[in-house]
Amino acid sequence: MGAAALPLSPTGSLPPLRRPETFTEEQVLSSLQNLEAIYCPIPLSLALQSPKKEKKWPLPVAPTPPVDSGYASEDENDSKTAETVKEALEELRHDAFERDFAVRWLTSFVSRAEEMVLVSEDARQLATDKAYCILESFTSSPDEAEQEDEGISRDFAFTLCSSAPSPVTGSCQNDIRVRLTDGPLASTDHTAVGLISFAASIIMSNLLCASPRRFGLEALAQKEAPRIVELGAGTGLVALVLAHMLPHLGVDAQPPGTTPPLIATDFHPVVLENLRTNIAGNFPGVANPPVDACHLDWSAPSRAAPLDCPADMLVATDVVYAPEHAVWLRDCAAQLLAPDGVFWILNAVRTTGKFEGISDTVEAAFNAKECPVDSEGRKFSILDIEALAKTEGLGRGDESGYKLYRIGWN
């Protein structure tokens, strides 16, 4: 049996990301394989097996420490080697500095994947997927496998710029802070993508805070009982940002027993559970938080409370991942939106990879002849489209930019 390979530390093995255009396929994939060996370990009995001859991407290895005695049997040598590998892995895996370095490197890596011109498209997509899988693995560790996984907590901060001073602080600029928990995907349905906060929700939150008047929020705040619904809310970032914004725009806390001004919806039970946890965590001890969460199936939407009143505003960020999604979303939104309401969609544009061209299905669905028509003959259609550039440091490698859609009855 061959000697086991010891993975290298992230700080000692990961190439600097200053010049990703110089990376080779072997360099990229072997670096990710090294991280997989540390943070996504396979059973040690498999790690100790001799590598297969057809293995394409070699794992960077450090010299294997010598055994104590040349007279030890092969089994004893294997046992000692196994123990050495196990101890080295445990030490690396629990090193907070190395872990933080790996997270920062992986996060930057996925945002700059398209700059790796020496790496083929297929290898680049594989590398991006591997990087996301490793990032997801940080939501749990082998030592906590039997414990409840609380996911990764992240803090977000945005600057609210309103045209009038806030009734809360008296300032036109206010900090909007949200803490979110991204749930672990590994232990759930792979379609429950709402357990992770994607770049589009961060970009949309920035846009809303930078110009609430543009999105009609300042006028909406003057209504007696404004209603905003997020479709496919996921972790709830956009809904929670809006919930923290509204008091600064003049929306008072709702009386007990009434429906809050914000409703965050999703389809998957595990996503909804995580969403409710995030709402509670952002409004600790608040009996009537300004945002509620509820189940919503776009293909068969319910109008039961709290979705029984027309929404003044609908918002959805990067929720279309199949052609039928756009059609379901269109018809569902048409049922929920008030006649004078506005539906905002921010969708990532992907020109490569698994979801290539999916963003085009939004325009196809809303321009189709079967678009909903109301009793007054108005059509539910796209009113405006704005192209947005990709933000450095945000988004998957397959995202080339974003499109912001303003949709309503026309």
N, C-alpha and C positions, 0 to 999 in steps of 0.2 A: 504493500500500500504506500502510495506517495505521501510526502510530507504535506501537512496542511499549510495553506497560505494565510499569512497574517495581513489583513487589510491595513492600509496606511491611514494616518490621521487626515481628516479633511484639510487642516491648515498646511500639512506637509505635502499633499498630493494634488489638490485641485488647482488647475491652471488659472492664472489671473484673467479676469474678464475685460481687461482694458482693450484687448484686440481680438475679439471673437472671430474676426475674418481669417485669422491664421490657424484656427483649430482644425484638426483633421478628424475624420470619422472615428478612427481608432482611439485618439486622445479623448474625444467626447464620451464615447460609449464605455471605455474602460474606466474613466473617472466616475461615471454614474454607477457602473457595476461595483466599484469600490464602496460607494456610499450605500448601495443596496446590501452589500455584505455586512456593513455595520448596523444599519438601521432597519433593514428588512431581512433579518437572518433566516436562512433555511436551517432545518435540523442539522446538528453538528455531524451526525453520522453521514449525511450527504456531503457536507463540506469537506470531510476527510477522504472521500473517494478520489481516485485518480482522475484528473481532468480528461474529458473526451478529446480525441484527436481532432474532431471537426470544430472544436470551439474556436470561434472567430475573433472574439474580443477578449484578449488576455487580461486578467485581473492584476493590477499593480501589486507587487508583494514586497514585503520586507524580509530580510534574512530570518530563517527559522532558528530559534535558540537551540543550541546543542543539548542533547540529553546528558544526564549526569554520568552514566556508566556505559562503556562499550560492551559490557557483558550482559546488558539487559536484553530480554527477549524482544522479538518484534512486537508482540502484544503490549508489553510494558512500555516500549518506545511510543507506540501509537497512543496509549493511554495518557502518557505524560505530555505528548504533543497536543492531544485533544484538550487536556487541561490548560496548557499554555495558550492555545487559541481561544478557549472559552474565557480565560481571565483577561486576555488582551481585548477581546470584543466587549466584555462587560465594562472594562475601564474606559474604552473609547465611547461606548454607548451612553455612559452616565457622565461624561465630561461636558459640563454645561457650556464651556467656551467653544469646544469643538462643535457641539450641536448647534449653537447660535451661528457659528461661522458657516456651517453647512446650509442652514436655512437661508441665510442672506445670499449665499452663492447660488443656491437653487432658484430663489426668487428672481435674482438678476438674470440667471441663465435663461429661464423661460421667456423673459421679456426681450432678450436679445438673440433668440434662436435664429431669426431670419437673417442676421448679419453673418452667420457662419456659411460663407459662400463655398468653402471647400467640402462641405458636408452635403450629401445628396438629399433630395426632398424627403425620400422615404426614411433615411436615417435620421434626418432632423425631426420628423414627426415622431419616430420611435423614441428619440432622445427626450423630446418634450413630454411625451406620455410617461416615460420613466421618471423624469424629474417631478412631475405632478404626483405620481404614485409614491415617491419617496417623501415628498412634502406631506401627503396624506397620512403616511405612516407615523408622523410625529404626533398624531392624536392619541397614540397608544404605545405601550412598550411591552415586551414579553413579561416583565415583572408585574404588569397591571392587567394582564389579559383576562383575569377572572374578576376584575373590579369594574365598576361602572366607569366608562370612558367619558370624561367631561369635554373632550375636544380641545381645540386651540382657541384661546381668548385673544382677541385683537382690539386695539383701541384706534378709533378714527376721530379726526378733528377737522372741522370745516369752519370757514368764516362766513357768517351770514351778513350780507350787505343789503339792508333795506333802505327804502327811500325816506322813511319816517323813523324817528326814534322809537326804540322798543318800550312798550309800557312796563316791561319788567326791569330793564336796566337803564333806560333813558338814552341809550346809545344806538347809532345806526349800524354799528358793527358789533357782532356778538359771536362768541365761540360756541359751536355746536359740537358736542362730544358724544360719541356712541361707543359702547363696548359690546362686542359680539363674540359669540362662541361658534366656531365652525365645527360641525359635527363630523365624526369619522365615517368615511364612505366604505371602508373595508368590511364593516360588519353589517352593511345595509344593502338594500336594493340599489344596483348600480345606476338606475335611472333617477334616483333621488339626488340629482345634482344640486338641489337647493340647499344642501348642507354646507356649501362653500360660498363665500362672498366673491363673486367674479368682478372683473375690472369695470364692466359696464355699470354696475350699481354704484361703484365709487365715483365714476365720472358723472353719472346722473346726479348724485348727491352734491357734487361740486357745482354743477350747473344750477341746481335748484337754489343753493345757498348764495351763489354769486349774483343771481338775478331773479328773485322771487316774483317781481312784477312781470317779467317776461312770461312766466308760466301761469300768470293770473292768480297767484297766491295772495297778493295783497288785497285784491278785489274780493277774492273768495273769503278772506278772513272777515269781511264786513257782513257776510250773510249770517242770518240768525242761527242756522244749524248746517254748517258746511259739511260735505261728505266727500272724502277721498278714499279710493280703493286701489290697493296695489295688487296686481295679478301676477302670480308666480313669485311671491315675495321672498322665498328662500329663507335666508338668515334674517331678513327684515331690515337690512341697512337703510334702504330708501324710506320705508315707512317710519322707522325710528328717527331718522334725520328730520323728516317732516313733523313728527310728533314733538320734537324738541324745538323746531322752528315756530310752530303755531302760536305759542304764548308770546313770543317776541313780535308777532304780527298782529296781536290783539285778540286771539281766540282764547276765551276763558275756559277753565276746566268745566266739564259737563256735570250736571247734577247727578247724584246717585240714581242708578236704575235706568239711565238713558244710554242710548247708543253713542259711543265715542265718535269723534269726527274722522278717525282713520281706521280702516279695516284692511288688514294684511291677510291675503288669501294664498293658499297653496293646495296641491292635490295630495301629496304624500303624507301619511300619518307621521312618519319619523321626522320629516321636515317641519311639520306643524308643531310637533312636540318641542323641537329645538327652537322654533320661532317663538313659542310661548315662553320658553326659558329666557330668551333674549329680551323679550318685552318686560318680564318681571325683573330681570337684572338691571334694566335701564331705568326702571321706576320702582325701586325698592320701597316697600311700605306704603305705596300709593293705592288707595282702595279702588279708585276709578282712573286707571291710566288712560291717556288720550288715544291709545291704539288697542284694537282687539284683533284676534286672529281667528280665522274660520276656514273650513274646508270649502273648496270650489273646484268642480269638475268642468272644464271648459266645454267638453263635448255634451254635457247635460247640466247646464247651470241651474242652480236653485235660487229662487227669489225669496226664500225664507229669511227671517231676521238672522243676522244684522244686514243682510243684503236686500231688504224689502223696500228700501227707498232709493230713488235714482241717484247716481253718483255725479257730483259736479266735476270731478276729475278722476281719471283712471291713469295709472302709470304701470309700465312693465319694462324690465331691463333684461335683455339677452335671454329671452324665454323660448325662442323658436329654434328647435333642433330637428324638426322633421316637417315635410310639406304640409301634413295635416294640421300641425300646430297652428300655423298662420290662419287657416280657415276656422278652426275651433275658436281661436282667440278673437277673430273678427266678429263672429256671430255672438259669442259670449259678451263681448264689450258692447255690442249694439243693444243687448238686452239690459245692461246695467247702467249705461250712460244716459244722463238727462239730455233733453233736446238741445240745450245750450251748453252742454258740457264739452270737455276736451279730453281726448285720449292721447297720452304721450307714450311712445315706444322708442327705447334706445336699444338698437341691435348691433352686435358686432358683425363686421364684414369679414368673411373668411374666403379666401381665394385658393387655398390649398388644404389638403388633409381631408379627414373624414366628413367634415361639415362644409365642404366647399360648395358655394352657391346657395346654401340654405337661406341666407339673408335675402336673396332675390324673391323668395316665396312670399314675403310680406307684401311687396308691391303687387305681385301677381294676384294674391288673394283679394286685396282691397280694390284692385282695378277690374276684377272679374264682373261679368254681367249679373251674377247671382248675389252681388253685394246687397245687404239689407236696405229696404226702403221704408220710411215711416209713413204714418197715416196722411201726412201732408205732402207726400211725394219726394221728400228729401232723401238723398242717398248717403249712406254711411261710407265715407271715403277719406283718402289721404288729402289733407289740405296743404301740407307743406313738408318738404324733406330738406334736411341740412346734413351735409357730410362733415364728419369730425375726424381729425387726425388722431392717430394712436398716441397716447401719452407715454413718454419714456418711463420705463420702470413698472408699467402696468400692463396686464393682459397676457394671454397665452401667445406662444410663438406663431400660431396660425391666424391671429387677428391682425388684419392690415389697417383697420380703421373702424369707424362706427357711423351709423346713420340714425339721426333723430327724426322721428315721424310725428307730426301733429295731425290728429285724426278727429273728425267730428261729422255732424250732420250738415249736409250742404245741398 
